[in-house]
């Protein structure tokens, strides 16, 4: 079953059976990619706030085909120089894409698009970043601990450069 409702809060989504599976799939990706470990927050360190985002993925006819849950860091809770050194947004220029497509067509090369599931979760981060436990899934045994990130989380200012470096 697929939900056509995009909830704004985790509490509402956990009441809807159609959103439980996508939320669990997202958490499984974190575990599979060794994104974090549960630790006690070191003195003097700040915690980045995280939130759940729920979106419906649609086909070309605007029919909902699946539900996607994603845990993201709230960008505004990071400060330059403290939580990250620089930002990076990789953008392909239209001219570069046109040259690639022209070269592929002229050389009779088959070009394919690739989508990497949970791409940013593969990028290693250099900074020490601590994120609050994900709302609705706090540890029963360590409820006051935080998540120390080993890899990038969507929404972190350093996530795009971490993924780009991994891809390179």
Secondary structure, DSSP 4 states (H G I P E B T S, - for coil): -------SSHHHHHHSHHHHHHHHHHHHHHHHTT-EEEEPPPTT--EEPEEEEEEEEE-TTS-EEEEEEEEEE-GGG--BTTTBS--------HHHHHHHHHHHHHTT--------TTGGGG-B--S--EEPPPTT---SS-TT-EEEESB--TT-TTHHHHHHHHH-
